[in-house]
C-alpha cells in the first residue's frame, strides 16, 4: 500500500535512519552496492493491515534492535526485523546486490518471506552472507533450520570462521535454538538429541575450535 508521511522532514529523517541501518548491516566494501539496493526498496509503501483488518502506518521499516557481530575487520549490525514490502525491480541489480537483497529480506517480519530469500542464498559462498544464516539458526521456523543445515553442508568453513570470531554471540544463538525447541517443538521431538538443531550443533562441534 502507498505511503502516508506526516511531513517531508519526517520522511527524510526516517529514510536517512533506514539507510544508515542498512549500511551498518554489511562490510564497508559493500556499501556502494548496499546504497544501490536501498534505492530500489519500496520506501513509499508503509501502510499495513493489523489483526483487526484495520490499516495502520509504520514509518520505521527497519527495527531499532540489532545483533552486533564481527566480520573480518568490520563490525556489522544485523537488524532484528525489517518491514519493507518485497522489491519489484531487482533484475538490473548485479549478483552482489541481489545477494544483499536476500540478506535484507532474510530479516523480514514474515517467516515465509525470510524462508524464500534465505533459500536463494544457499549456494552463496561469500562470507558476508554467513551472519544472516547463523542468525536464523536461533529462530523458531523449522523449515529455515533445514535450509541452514543445507547451507552448512556447503559453507562449513565460513560458518566455523564466523563462530570463532563471535563466540559469545554463538552461545546466545545456541541458547535461542534450545529455547525454540522447548517452546515449539518439544512435543513433536521429545528427545532433544533427535531434533535437527541438536544434530546441527553436533556437526559443528566436531569441527569447531573454541
C-alpha positions in Angstrom: 0.0 0.0 0.0 1.2 3.5 -0.7 2.8 5.6 1.9 1.5 8.3 4.3 4.0 10.6 5.8 3.2 13.5 8.1 5.7 15.8 6.6 8.7 15.9 4.3 11.2 16.4 7.1 10.0 13.3 8.9 10.2 11.3 5.7 13.8 12.4 5.1 14.8 11.7 8.7 13.4 8.2 8.6 15.0 7.5 5.2 18.4 8.6 6.5 18.0 6.4 9.5 17.0 3.4 7.4 19.8 4.0 5.0 22.4 4.0 7.8 20.9 0.9 9.3 21.2 -0.9 6.0 24.8 0.1 5.5 25.7 -1.0 9.0 24.4 -4.5 8.1 27.3 -5.0 5.7 31.1 -4.6 5.5 32.4 -1.3 4.2 33.5 -2.7 0.8 29.8 -3.5 0.0 28.4 -0.1 0.9 28.2 1.2 -2.6 26.2 -1.9 -3.6 24.1 -1.6 -0.5 23.2 2.0 -1.5 22.0 0.7 -4.8 19.9 -1.8 -3.1 18.5 0.8 -0.7 17.3 2.9 -3.6 15.1 0.1 -5.0 13.5 -0.8 -1.7 9.8 0.3 -1.6 10.0 3.1 0.9 6.8 4.5 -0.4 4.8 1.6 0.9 4.3 1.8 4.6 0.6 1.1 5.2 -0.2 -2.3 6.8 -3.2 -4.2 8.0 -3.5 -5.4 11.6 -5.3 -8.4 13.0 -8.5 -6.4 13.2 -8.3 -5.7 9.5 -7.5 -2.0 10.2 -4.9 0.0 8.3 -2.0 1.4 10.2 1.1 3.4 9.2 4.6 2.1 10.0 7.3 4.6 9.1 10.2 2.8 10.9 10.7 0.0 8.4 13.9 -1.3 9.9 13.7 -2.3 13.5 15.9 -0.5 16.0 17.1 -3.7 17.7 20.2 -5.2 16.2 22.7 -8.0 16.7 26.3 -6.7 16.6 28.9 -9.1 15.3 32.4 -9.2 13.9 33.1 -9.9 10.3 36.8 -9.9 9.5 37.8 -6.3 10.3 34.3 -4.9 10.3 31.6 -4.6 13.0 28.2 -5.2 11.4 24.8 -4.7 13.0 22.1 -7.1 11.8 18.5 -5.8 12.2 16.1 -7.8 14.3 13.4 -7.3 11.7 12.6 -5.3 8.6 9.1 -4.4 7.3 9.6 -3.4 3.7 7.2 -4.9 1.1 9.2 -7.0 -1.3 11.1 -5.2 -4.1 9.8 -5.3 -7.6 12.8 -4.1 -9.7 15.8 -6.3 -9.0 16.5 -7.6 -12.5 19.0 -4.8 -13.1 21.0 -5.5 -9.9 24.3 -7.3 -10.1 24.8 -10.6 -8.3 26.4 -8.9 -5.2 23.4 -6.6 -5.0 20.9 -9.4 -5.4 22.7 -11.2 -2.5 22.3 -8.1 -0.4 18.6 -8.0 -1.1 18.4 -11.7 0.0 20.2 -10.9 3.2 18.0 -7.9 4.0 14.8 -9.9 3.4 16.1 -12.8 5.5 15.3 -10.4 8.4 11.7 -9.8 7.2 8.9 -9.9 9.8 7.1 -12.6 7.7 8.6 -16.0 8.2 7.6 -17.2 4.7 9.5 -14.2 3.2 12.5 -15.0 5.3 12.4 -18.6 4.1 12.0 -17.5 0.5 15.1 -15.3 0.4 17.4 -17.4 2.6 16.7 -20.3 0.2 18.1 -18.2 -2.6 21.4 -17.8 -0.8 22.2 -21.5 0.0 24.9 -21.7 -2.7 26.3 -18.2 -2.0 29.9 -18.7 -0.8 30.5 -15.0 0.1 31.5 -14.8 3.8 29.3 -11.7 4.4 26.1 -13.7 4.0 27.1 -16.1 6.8 25.9 -13.9 9.7 22.4 -13.9 8.3 22.3 -17.7 8.1 23.7 -18.1 11.7 21.1 -15.6 13.0 18.3 -17.7 11.6 19.6 -20.8 13.4 18.4 -19.2 16.6 14.9 -18.6 15.4 11.8 -20.8 15.5 10.9 -21.8 11.9 11.9 -25.5 11.4 12.0 -25.2 7.6 14.5 -22.4 7.8 16.7 -24.6 10.1 16.6 -27.2 7.3 17.9 -24.5 4.9 20.6 -23.6 7.4 21.7 -27.2 7.5 21.9 -27.3 3.7 23.9 -24.1 3.8 26.2 -25.5 6.5 27.0 -28.5 4.3 28.2 -26.2 1.6 29.8 -23.5 3.6 31.0 -25.1 6.8 34.4 -23.2 6.6 32.6 -19.9 6.6 30.3 -20.9 9.5 33.3 -22.1 11.6 35.2 -18.9 10.9 32.3 -16.8 11.9 31.6 -18.7 15.1 35.2 -18.5 16.1 35.0 -14.7 15.5 31.8 -14.4 17.6 31.9 -16.9 20.4 29.6 -15.0 22.8 27.1 -14.4 20.0 27.2 -18.1 19.1 26.4 -19.0 22.7 23.4 -16.7 22.5 22.2 -18.3 19.2 22.6 -21.8 20.6 20.5 -20.9 23.7 17.8 -19.4 21.5 17.7 -22.6 19.4 17.3 -24.7 22.5 14.6 -22.4 23.8 12.7 -22.6 20.5 12.8 -26.4 20.6 11.5 -26.3 24.2 8.7 -23.9 23.3 7.6 -25.0 19.8 8.9 -28.5 19.0 9.3 -30.5 22.2 6.1 -32.4 21.7 7.0 -33.3 18.1 10.6 -34.1 19.1 10.5 -35.1 22.8 14.2 -36.3 22.6 16.4 -33.3 22.0 19.2 -35.5 20.6 16.9 -36.3 17.7 16.0 -32.7 17.0 17.6 -31.2 13.9 19.0 -28.2 15.8 20.9 -30.6 18.1 22.2 -32.6 15.1 23.5 -29.4 13.5 25.2 -28.5 16.8 26.9 -31.9 16.9 28.0 -31.5 13.3 29.6 -28.1 14.1 31.1 -29.3 17.4 33.1 -32.0 15.6 35.0 -29.3 13.7 34.9 -26.2 15.8 37.9 -25.0 17.7 36.8 -22.8 20.6 
